[in-house]
Amino acid sequence: MINFRYHVVSLTAVFLALAIGLVVGTAALNGPVSENLRAQLTALNKDNNAKRDQVNQYKEELTRNQDFANETAPYVLGGKLATRKVAVVALPGGGESADGVVKMLTVAGATITARVTIEDKFIDPNNANELLDLADQSSQPTISAASLPSNSDGVETAGALLALTLQQGATPASPADVTAVLAALSKAGYISVADGAAGGAEEVVLVAGVPPTDKDAAKKTQNAVTVAARFKSHPLVVAGTSVGDNNLVSEIRGDPTLVKEISTVDNASTVQGQVATAMAGYERLVQNKIGQYGLAAGATSLVPSAAP
C-alpha cells in the first residue's frame, strides 16, 4: 500500500530534480548569455556617447550661428532705420524675444519710442467687459473715444486705444495724454510699460510668444489677432514663433486679408529671426513692402531680399 510518506518523498524528489536542472542549465548558459549581454551593453554605451557628442556638436553649431548673426547684424542693418520711430509691443510670453528685437532695431538706428508688454489679462476673454469700460474711461482729449470702434468688443476697443496712443497720427497726441492712457491700462494690470514711453511711432513691431494652451487658448489667440489688426493702419511687423497650434504668426498668414497687410517673421526667438525682424521693419516702413519670413509654412524666404 502506498502511504502518504511515499507521496511526500516522490514530490520532494521531483522538485529537487527541477531545481538541479535549473542550476545546471543556468550554469551552462551563463557564460554565452553574459558575454552577449556585455557586448550589447558596450555597443549601446558607444552609440549613446556618439549621440551625445552629436547633440553637443549641434548645440555648438547653433551657438556659433547665433554669434554669426550678432556679429554681422551691424553690416546688414547699420543705419537702415536711422531717424525712424518704432514702438515695440510684446504679447504674453514675448518679452525675451522682444528684448532681442529691440537690440536689432537699435543696431539699425531706430528710435524706440515705447516698450509695452500686453499682459495675459488683456487677451483673457473673461475680462472683456471690464476692459471695454476701462478703454472708454481712459480716452483723453487728443486720444478721443470717438475714434474707437463702436462695438462691445473690449479687446478690439482697448487695442484700438493702445494703437492710437502709441502710433503717429494726423493730429499728434499730447505727451500728457499718452502718459495718462498708458498709466490707466498699466494700473489696472492690463499692460506693463517701460520708462520713457511716448507716442508718435511710425511703425510697430508686435512680438508674440508661444501660444496659450489653457481652456481659453483659442479665444486668447483670436484676441491677439484682434490686437494686431488694430495696429495695421500703420506699418506693422508681427514677430513670433511657429511653435504650437494657433500661434499668432500662422493665424495671420492663414487670413487672406491680414497676410496682405502685415509682415511676419516666425523665428523671432533666435538672433537670426530678430535680425530678420529688423530687416522686415525696414522693408515695411521704408520700402512699403509686405512679406512673410522665417522657417515655417507660409514663409516666402528666411529674410527679406537685400535692398538695392
C-alpha positions in Angstrom: 0.0 0.0 0.0 1.3 3.5 -1.0 1.2 5.7 2.1 1.4 9.5 2.5 5.1 9.4 3.2 5.7 7.9 -0.2 3.9 10.8 -1.9 5.9 13.3 0.1 9.2 11.7 -0.8 8.2 11.4 -4.5 7.2 15.1 -4.8 10.4 16.2 -3.0 12.4 14.2 -5.5 10.6 15.8 -8.4 11.2 19.4 -7.1 14.8 18.6 -6.3 15.3 17.4 -9.8 13.8 20.5 -11.3 16.0 22.7 -9.1 19.1 20.8 -10.0 18.1 21.1 -13.7 17.7 24.9 -13.4 21.0 25.3 -11.7 22.8 23.1 -14.2 21.1 24.8 -17.2 21.8 28.3 -15.9 25.4 27.4 -15.3 25.7 26.1 -18.8 24.2 29.1 -20.4 25.6 31.7 -18.0 28.8 32.2 -20.0 27.4 32.8 -23.5 24.4 34.8 -22.3 26.6 37.1 -20.1 29.1 37.6 -22.9 26.3 38.5 -25.3 24.7 40.9 -22.8 28.0 42.6 -22.1 28.7 43.0 -25.8 25.2 44.6 -26.3 25.8 46.9 -23.3 29.1 48.0 -24.7 27.6 48.7 -28.1 24.8 50.7 -26.6 27.2 52.8 -24.5 29.2 53.6 -27.6 26.1 54.6 -29.5 24.9 56.7 -26.6 28.2 58.5 -26.4 28.2 59.1 -30.1 24.7 60.6 -30.0 25.7 62.8 -27.0 28.7 64.1 -28.9 26.5 64.8 -31.9 23.9 66.7 -29.8 26.8 68.8 -28.3 28.1 69.5 -31.8 24.7 70.7 -32.9 24.4 72.9 -29.8 27.8 74.4 -30.5 26.9 75.0 -34.2 23.7 76.7 -33.1 25.6 78.9 -30.7 28.1 79.8 -33.4 25.2 80.6 -35.8 23.7 82.9 -33.3 27.1 84.6 -32.8 27.5 84.9 -36.5 24.1 86.7 -36.8 25.0 89.0 -33.9 28.4 89.9 -35.4 27.1 90.5 -38.9 24.0 92.5 -37.8 25.7 95.9 -38.0 26.7 95.2 -41.6 23.2 94.1 -42.6 21.2 96.6 -40.6 23.5 99.6 -39.9 21.7 102.9 -40.4 18.7 101.4 -42.3 16.2 102.8 -39.8 18.1 105.9 -38.7 15.8 108.7 -37.6 12.8 106.4 -37.8 10.5 105.9 -34.8 9.4 102.4 -33.8 7.3 101.1 -30.9 7.8 97.5 -29.7 4.8 95.8 -28.2 5.2 92.3 -26.6 2.3 89.9 -26.2 2.3 87.4 -23.3 5.4 85.3 -23.4 7.1 87.5 -26.0 9.2 89.6 -23.6 12.6 87.8 -24.1 12.2 87.8 -27.9 11.2 91.5 -27.7 14.5 92.3 -26.0 16.4 90.8 -28.9 14.2 92.6 -31.4 14.8 96.0 -29.7 18.5 95.3 -29.8 18.5 94.7 -33.6 16.2 97.7 -34.2 18.7 99.8 -32.3 21.5 98.4 -34.4 19.5 99.6 -37.4 19.4 103.1 -35.9 15.7 103.2 -35.0 14.5 105.3 -32.1 12.4 103.1 -29.8 9.6 105.3 -28.8 7.9 102.8 -26.4 8.3 99.4 -24.9 4.9 98.0 -23.9 4.0 94.5 -22.7 0.4 93.3 -23.1 -0.3 91.1 -20.1 -2.4 87.9 -20.3 -5.2 89.7 -18.6 -5.6 91.9 -21.7 -6.4 89.0 -24.0 -8.3 86.9 -21.4 -12.0 86.7 -22.6 -13.2 86.8 -19.0 -12.1 90.4 -18.7 -13.7 91.7 -21.9 -16.4 93.8 -20.2 -14.1 95.4 -17.7 -11.5 96.2 -20.4 -14.2 97.8 -22.5 -15.3 100.1 -19.7 -11.7 100.9 -18.9 -10.9 101.8 -22.5 -14.0 104.1 -22.7 -13.0 105.8 -19.4 -9.3 106.2 -20.3 -9.7 108.2 -23.6 -8.1 111.7 -23.5 -8.7 115.0 -25.4 -6.1 114.2 -28.1 -6.8 110.4 -28.0 -10.6 110.6 -28.4 -13.1 107.8 -27.7 -14.8 109.0 -30.9 -12.0 107.2 -32.8 -12.6 103.9 -31.1 -14.7 101.1 -32.6 -18.4 101.4 -31.8 -19.0 97.9 -30.6 -18.9 95.9 -27.4 -15.6 94.1 -28.1 -13.4 95.0 -25.1 -10.2 93.7 -26.7 -10.8 95.5 -30.0 -11.6 98.8 -28.3 -8.7 98.7 -25.9 -6.4 97.5 -28.7 -7.5 100.5 -30.8 -6.9 102.8 -27.9 -3.4 101.5 -27.4 -2.7 101.8 -31.1 -3.9 105.5 -31.2 -1.8 106.2 -28.1 1.5 104.7 -29.5 1.2 105.4 -33.2 1.8 108.6 -35.2 -1.5 110.3 -36.0 -2.7 113.1 -38.3 -3.1 115.1 -35.0 -0.3 114.3 -32.6 -1.4 113.0 -29.2 -0.1 115.2 -26.4 2.6 113.6 -24.2 0.4 114.1 -21.1 -2.5 112.2 -22.8 -0.2 109.4 -23.9 1.1 109.0 -20.3 -2.5 109.1 -18.9 -3.7 106.3 -21.2 -0.7 104.1 -20.6 -0.9 104.7 -16.9 -4.6 103.8 -16.7 -4.1 100.5 -18.6 -1.0 99.8 -16.6 -2.5 100.5 -13.2 -5.3 98.0 -13.9 -2.8 95.3 -14.8 -3.6 95.1 -18.5 -0.2 96.3 -19.7 3.3 97.0 -18.4 5.2 100.0 -19.7 8.9 100.7 -19.7 10.1 104.1 -18.6 10.1 106.9 -21.1 7.3 105.6 -23.3 6.0 108.1 -25.8 3.7 108.2 -28.8 4.4 109.1 -32.4 5.7 105.7 -33.6 5.8 105.4 -37.4 5.9 101.6 -37.1 5.0 99.0 -34.6 6.7 95.6 -34.1 4.3 93.2 -32.3 6.2 90.3 -30.7 4.4 87.2 -29.7 5.5 84.3 -27.5 4.4 80.6 -27.5 0.7 80.5 -27.9 -1.5 79.7 -24.8 -2.6 76.2 -24.1 -5.3 76.6 -21.4 -9.0 76.1 -21.9 -9.4 79.6 -23.3 -6.4 79.2 -25.7 -8.3 79.6 -28.9 -10.1 82.7 -27.8 -6.9 84.2 -26.5 -5.2 83.7 -29.8 -8.1 85.2 -31.6 -7.9 88.2 -29.3 -4.2 88.5 -30.1 -5.1 88.6 -33.8 -7.7 91.3 -33.0 -5.0 93.4 -31.3 -2.7 93.0 -34.3 -5.5 94.1 -36.6 -5.9 97.3 -34.7 -2.3 98.3 -35.3 -2.2 97.6 -39.0 -3.3 101.1 -40.1 0.4 101.9 -39.8 3.3 99.7 -40.9 3.3 96.6 -38.7 5.6 93.6 -38.3 4.4 90.7 -36.3 7.4 88.6 -35.0 6.7 85.3 -33.2 7.1 81.6 -33.3 5.9 78.7 -35.3 5.7 76.5 -32.2 2.3 75.2 -31.0 -1.2 75.3 -32.6 -2.9 78.5 -33.4 0.1 80.7 -32.9 -0.3 84.4 -34.0 2.0 84.2 -37.0 0.2 81.2 -38.5 -3.2 82.8 -37.8 -2.2 86.0 -39.7 -0.7 84.0 -42.6 -3.9 82.0 -42.8 -6.1 85.1 -43.0 -6.4 86.1 -46.7 -6.8 89.8 -45.7 -4.2 90.2 -42.9 -1.5 88.4 -44.8 -1.6 91.1 -47.4 -1.4 93.9 -44.8 1.1 92.6 -42.1 4.6 91.4 -42.5 5.5 88.4 -40.3 8.6 86.6 -39.0 8.2 83.2 -37.5 11.5 82.6 -35.7 11.9 85.7 -33.5 13.2 83.7 -30.6 16.5 83.3 -32.4 19.1 86.0 -33.2 18.6 85.2 -36.9 14.9 85.9 -36.6 15.5 89.1 -34.7 17.8 90.4 -37.4 15.1 89.3 -40.0 12.5 91.3 -38.0 14.5 94.5 -38.2 15.1 93.9 -41.9 11.3 93.3 -42.3 10.7 96.5 -40.4 12.9 98.4 -42.8 11.3 96.8 -45.8 7.8 97.6 -44.5 8.4 101.2 -43.3 10.9 102.5 -45.9 10.1 100.4 -49.0 6.4 99.9 -48.3 6.7 96.1 -49.0 5.0 93.3 -47.1 6.5 89.8 -46.7 6.4 86.6 -44.7 9.8 85.4 -43.4 11.3 82.5 -41.4 11.2 78.7 -41.5 7.5 77.7 -41.1 4.7 77.3 -43.5 3.7 80.4 -45.4 7.2 82.0 -45.3 8.5 83.0 -48.7 12.1 83.2 -47.6 14.4 83.4 -44.5 14.8 87.1 -44.7 13.7 90.0 -47.0 15.8 90.4 -50.1 18.6 92.9 -49.8 17.7 96.5 -50.7 19.2 97.9 -53.9 
